[in-house]
Amino acid sequence: MNLFRKTNRSQVRRRSRAMLSLGAIGVVAAIGVPAIGGGAFAAGASPRDCPDSTSPVRVSVLTPSEGGNAGAGGVFNVDVSLQPTSRGANGTLSSAAGYKPFLNSPSAATFGPGKPDLGAPGLVVLLSTTPASAGGPNANLAGLFQLNAVENVGGLNTTFNDWQIGIPGLFGKDVDATLTVFVVAGTAPGSVNIANADPISNVAQVHFHEAA
């Protein structure tokens, strides 16, 4: 009986050590290997929103939503947010770099496609349904953004940039569209070929439907 007890205890000890070893391996694997299916990103984020580790800026598209049926009658809203990926990159989105509160009136000379956003000069916004009269799909639409706000969130300079389509159907109605948003250094050009662009952020793309 004593021999049985000693043997049983020895087996229990060996099993416990094995389980601890497997648990440690699992922890290391969880740290070293990103989770598949979005687990490596913040809750609610998708891979398109997440910059690589070398990008100083993160772009998030708040509206429209991926796969959404946006707006009504060809009127919809585009709302984006920019934030540095570290406090060390705060200067990229600082007031000294031109990122500031700015109200861009449709009657102002600063308003229009092919112009930079004076509240977010490096912002590039492309829409696949942009008509030729507005410069076509390569036209930077950042100059159409009316509301530009800044905020410091957790020590990070953060912008919120908003565009409300003013002319129903000008950019399409009852059609599928792709929105592309990213940031470049300095002031963005009026026309951007994404293949030749040099972004300092992730390239966020949203596929959505412009509602009828």
C-alpha positions in Angstrom: 0.0 0.0 0.0 2.8 2.4 0.9 4.6 1.5 -2.3 1.4 2.3 -4.2 1.0 5.6 -2.5 4.7 6.6 -3.3 4.3 5.6 -6.9 1.0 7.4 -7.2 2.4 10.6 -5.7 5.4 10.4 -8.1 3.1 10.1 -11.1 1.0 13.1 -9.9 4.2 15.2 -9.5 5.3 14.2 -13.0 1.9 15.0 -14.5 1.8 18.4 -12.7 5.3 19.3 -14.0 4.2 18.3 -17.5 1.1 20.4 -17.3 3.1 23.4 -16.1 5.5 22.9 -18.9 2.8 22.8 -21.5 1.1 25.8 -19.9 4.4 27.8 -20.2 4.8 26.8 -23.8 1.2 28.0 -24.5 1.9 31.4 -22.9 5.1 31.8 -25.0 3.2 30.8 -28.1 0.4 33.2 -27.4 2.9 36.1 -26.9 5.0 35.2 -29.9 2.4 34.4 -32.5 -0.4 36.9 -33.4 -3.9 35.5 -33.1 -5.7 34.7 -36.3 -9.1 36.3 -37.1 -8.5 39.7 -35.5 -7.4 38.6 -32.1 -4.1 40.5 -32.5 -5.9 43.8 -32.8 -7.9 46.0 -30.4 -11.5 45.1 -29.8 -13.7 46.3 -32.7 -10.7 46.9 -35.0 -10.1 45.1 -38.3 -6.8 44.4 -39.9 -7.3 47.2 -42.4 -7.2 49.7 -39.5 -4.0 48.5 -38.1 -0.7 50.0 -39.2 2.5 48.0 -39.4 5.0 48.6 -36.6 7.0 51.1 -38.6 4.1 53.5 -39.4 4.0 56.6 -37.2 0.3 57.2 -37.9 -2.8 55.1 -37.6 -5.8 55.8 -39.7 -9.3 54.7 -38.6 -12.4 55.0 -40.7 -15.4 55.7 -38.5 -18.0 56.0 -41.3 -18.9 54.4 -43.7 -18.7 50.9 -42.4 -17.3 47.9 -44.2 -20.1 46.4 -46.2 -22.5 49.1 -45.0 -25.4 50.6 -47.0 -24.4 54.2 -46.3 -26.7 57.2 -46.3 -29.8 57.7 -48.5 -30.3 59.1 -51.9 -26.6 59.4 -52.7 -26.0 61.5 -49.5 -23.6 59.9 -47.0 -20.9 60.8 -44.5 -17.2 60.1 -44.3 -15.6 60.4 -40.9 -12.0 59.4 -40.1 -9.6 59.7 -37.2 -5.9 60.0 -37.2 -3.6 59.1 -34.3 0.1 58.5 -33.9 1.2 55.0 -33.0 3.3 56.3 -30.1 3.9 59.4 -28.1 7.2 59.7 -29.8 5.4 60.3 -33.1 3.1 63.0 -31.7 5.0 65.6 -33.8 3.6 64.1 -37.0 0.1 65.2 -36.0 1.0 68.4 -34.1 -0.2 71.9 -34.7 3.3 72.7 -35.9 2.7 70.2 -38.7 -0.6 71.8 -39.5 -3.0 69.5 -37.7 -5.5 71.9 -36.0 -9.1 72.7 -35.5 -10.5 74.0 -38.9 -13.9 74.7 -40.3 -13.8 74.4 -44.1 -16.8 76.3 -45.5 -18.1 75.1 -48.9 -18.0 78.8 -50.0 -14.3 79.2 -49.1 -11.5 79.1 -51.6 -10.0 76.3 -49.6 -12.9 74.0 -50.3 -13.0 71.5 -53.2 -11.6 68.3 -54.6 -7.9 68.3 -55.5 -7.1 70.6 -52.5 -5.5 69.7 -49.2 -7.4 69.8 -45.9 -5.9 72.8 -44.0 -6.8 71.1 -40.8 -5.0 67.8 -41.7 -2.6 68.6 -44.6 -1.3 65.1 -45.1 -4.7 63.5 -45.3 -5.4 61.6 -48.6 -9.0 60.5 -49.3 -9.8 58.6 -52.5 -13.3 57.4 -53.6 -13.7 55.0 -56.5 -16.9 56.7 -57.6 -15.5 60.2 -57.9 -16.8 61.5 -61.3 -14.4 63.0 -63.9 -15.9 66.4 -63.2 -14.4 66.2 -59.7 -11.0 64.7 -60.8 -11.9 61.1 -61.1 -10.9 58.3 -58.6 -7.4 59.7 -58.1 -8.6 63.0 -56.9 -7.7 63.7 -53.3 -11.0 64.6 -51.6 -9.5 65.8 -48.3 -10.3 69.4 -49.3 -14.0 68.6 -49.1 -13.8 67.8 -45.4 -15.7 70.5 -43.5 -15.1 69.7 -39.8 -11.7 69.1 -38.4 -11.2 68.6 -34.7 -8.2 67.8 -32.6 -7.9 66.2 -29.2 -5.2 64.7 -27.0 -6.3 61.2 -26.0 -4.1 59.3 -23.5 -1.2 61.5 -24.4 -1.6 61.0 -28.2 -2.5 63.8 -30.6 -5.7 62.7 -32.3 -7.8 64.2 -35.1 -11.4 63.8 -36.2 -12.1 64.8 -39.8 -15.6 64.8 -41.3 -17.1 65.2 -44.7 -20.8 65.3 -45.4 -21.7 64.9 -49.1 -23.6 68.1 -50.0 -24.9 67.3 -53.5 -27.1 64.1 -53.6 -25.8 61.5 -56.0 -22.7 63.5 -57.1 -20.4 60.7 -56.0 -22.9 58.0 -56.9 -26.2 56.5 -55.8 -27.2 52.9 -55.4 -23.6 51.8 -56.4 -20.8 49.9 -54.7 -17.8 52.1 -53.8 -14.3 51.8 -52.2 -13.0 54.5 -49.9 -9.2 54.7 -49.4 -7.7 56.8 -46.7 -4.1 57.3 -45.6 -1.6 60.0 -44.6 1.5 61.3 -46.3 4.3 63.5 -45.0 3.9 67.2 -45.5 1.0 68.4 -47.7 -0.8 65.9 -49.8 -1.1 66.4 -53.5 -4.4 67.1 -55.3 -4.2 63.9 -57.3 -2.8 60.6 -55.9 -2.0 57.4 -57.7 -2.0 54.9 -54.8 0.6 52.7 -56.5 3.1 55.6 -56.4 2.1 57.0 -53.0 4.5 57.0 -50.0 2.2 56.7 -46.9 3.3 57.3 -43.4 0.2 55.4 -42.1 -1.7 52.3 -42.8 -3.8 52.4 -45.9 -7.4 52.0 -44.7 -9.9 50.7 -47.3 -13.7 50.4 -46.9 -16.0 48.7 -49.4 -19.5 49.9 -49.0 -22.7 50.7 -50.9 -23.9 54.2 -51.6 -27.6 53.9 -50.7 -30.3 54.8 -53.2 
